[in-house]
């Protein structure tokens, strides 16, 4: 069971990297030029996961397979685990890649915060001066 979990995580990361990562956009483009079927295969995480999972189960741990039904069950277990893992990886990746560049806004906020602190400091100094007694009989 642990081996299937491990294979599922590996397959999920491989599939998301190939189908969604900018690193492999050249491969996806090249596959689309080869044909619609192969282009779809390399653009669909679920589709590619079947083939990667089959390869990983067969090559990664042939000791898992004793009967043909175990092969089928193992491959689909790895696919299921890989889809959950792949979704988590993709959501994290997409959040990082699609995050807006806030550097300009951050600088503006720092500047506004500095001005607000300066203004609050002046107000506090003015209030402190008002509370100082003026002297005897004042």
C-alpha positions as CSV (number, residue, x, y, z in Angstrom):
1,X,0.0,0.0,0.0
2,X,2.8,2.4,0.8
3,X,4.4,1.7,-2.6
4,X,1.1,2.7,-4.3
5,X,1.0,5.9,-2.4
6,X,4.5,6.7,-3.3
7,X,3.9,5.9,-7.0
8,X,0.7,8.0,-6.9
9,X,2.6,11.1,-5.6
10,X,5.3,10.6,-8.2
11,X,2.9,10.2,-11.0
12,X,0.9,13.3,-9.9
13,X,3.9,15.5,-9.8
14,X,5.2,14.2,-13.2
15,X,1.8,14.6,-14.8
16,X,1.3,18.2,-13.6
17,X,4.8,19.1,-14.5
18,X,4.3,17.8,-18.1
19,X,0.7,19.0,-18.7
20,X,0.8,22.3,-16.9
21,X,4.3,23.5,-16.3
22,X,5.9,26.1,-18.5
23,X,9.1,24.0,-18.6
24,X,7.4,21.5,-20.9
25,X,5.3,23.8,-23.0
26,X,7.7,23.1,-25.9
27,X,6.9,19.4,-25.6
28,X,3.1,20.0,-25.6
29,X,3.4,22.2,-28.7
30,X,5.5,19.5,-30.4
31,X,3.0,16.8,-29.5
32,X,0.1,18.9,-30.9
33,X,2.0,19.1,-34.2
34,X,2.2,15.3,-34.2
35,X,-1.5,14.9,-34.0
36,X,-4.7,15.8,-32.1
37,X,-4.7,12.5,-30.0
38,X,-1.1,12.8,-28.8
39,X,-1.6,16.6,-28.3
40,X,-4.6,16.0,-26.1
41,X,-2.8,13.3,-24.2
42,X,0.0,15.6,-23.2
43,X,-2.4,18.5,-22.3
44,X,-4.8,16.5,-20.1
45,X,-3.5,15.5,-16.7
46,X,-6.1,12.7,-16.2
47,X,-5.3,11.2,-19.7
48,X,-1.6,11.3,-19.3
49,X,-1.8,9.9,-15.7
50,X,-3.1,6.5,-17.1
51,X,-0.1,6.0,-19.2
52,X,2.4,7.3,-16.7
53,X,0.8,5.2,-13.9
54,X,0.9,2.0,-16.0
55,X,4.5,2.6,-16.8
56,X,5.4,3.3,-13.2
57,X,3.5,0.3,-11.8
58,X,5.1,-2.0,-14.4
59,X,8.6,-0.6,-14.2
60,X,8.6,0.8,-10.7
61,X,7.6,-2.2,-8.8
62,X,6.8,-5.4,-10.7
63,X,6.5,-7.2,-7.4
64,X,3.1,-5.6,-6.8
65,X,1.6,-7.6,-9.7
66,X,0.7,-11.3,-9.2
67,X,-2.5,-11.4,-11.3
68,X,-3.9,-9.2,-14.2
69,X,-6.6,-7.8,-11.9
70,X,-3.9,-6.6,-9.5
71,X,-2.3,-4.7,-12.3
72,X,-5.6,-3.0,-13.2
73,X,-6.4,-2.2,-9.5
74,X,-2.8,-1.0,-8.9
75,X,-2.8,1.3,-11.9
76,X,-6.2,2.8,-11.0
77,X,-5.2,3.3,-7.4
78,X,-2.1,5.1,-8.5
79,X,-4.2,7.2,-10.9
80,X,-6.6,8.2,-8.1
81,X,-3.8,9.1,-5.7
82,X,-2.0,11.0,-8.5
83,X,-5.1,13.1,-9.3
84,X,-5.4,14.2,-5.6
85,X,-1.7,14.9,-5.4
86,X,-1.6,16.6,-8.8
87,X,-4.5,18.9,-7.8
88,X,-2.7,20.0,-4.7
89,X,0.6,20.6,-6.6
90,X,-1.2,22.4,-9.4
91,X,-3.2,24.7,-7.0
92,X,0.1,25.6,-5.2
93,X,1.9,26.1,-8.5
94,X,-0.9,28.2,-10.0
95,X,-1.1,30.3,-6.8
96,X,2.6,31.1,-7.1
97,X,2.7,31.7,-10.9
98,X,-0.5,33.7,-11.1
99,X,0.1,35.8,-8.0
100,X,0.0,39.4,-8.9
101,X,3.1,41.5,-8.6
102,X,2.5,43.7,-5.6
103,X,5.9,45.2,-5.4
104,X,4.6,48.7,-6.5
105,X,1.7,48.5,-4.2
106,X,3.9,47.3,-1.3
107,X,6.2,50.4,-1.8
108,X,3.2,52.7,-1.9
109,X,1.8,51.1,1.3
110,X,5.2,51.4,3.1
111,X,5.4,55.1,2.1
112,X,1.8,55.7,3.3
113,X,2.5,53.9,6.6
114,X,5.7,56.0,7.1
115,X,3.7,59.2,6.6
116,X,1.0,58.0,8.9
117,X,3.5,57.2,11.6
118,X,5.1,60.6,11.2
119,X,1.7,62.3,11.4
120,X,0.7,60.3,14.5
121,X,4.1,61.2,16.1
122,X,3.4,64.9,15.5
123,X,-0.1,64.7,16.9
124,X,1.2,62.8,20.0
125,X,3.8,65.6,20.5
126,X,1.2,68.3,20.1
127,X,-1.0,66.6,22.6
128,X,1.9,66.1,25.0
129,X,2.7,69.8,24.8
130,X,-0.9,70.8,25.6
131,X,-1.0,68.7,28.7
132,X,2.2,70.3,30.2
133,X,1.2,72.7,32.9
134,X,2.0,76.4,32.0
135,X,3.3,77.3,35.4
136,X,1.9,78.5,38.7
137,X,-1.4,80.3,38.3
138,X,-1.8,79.2,34.7
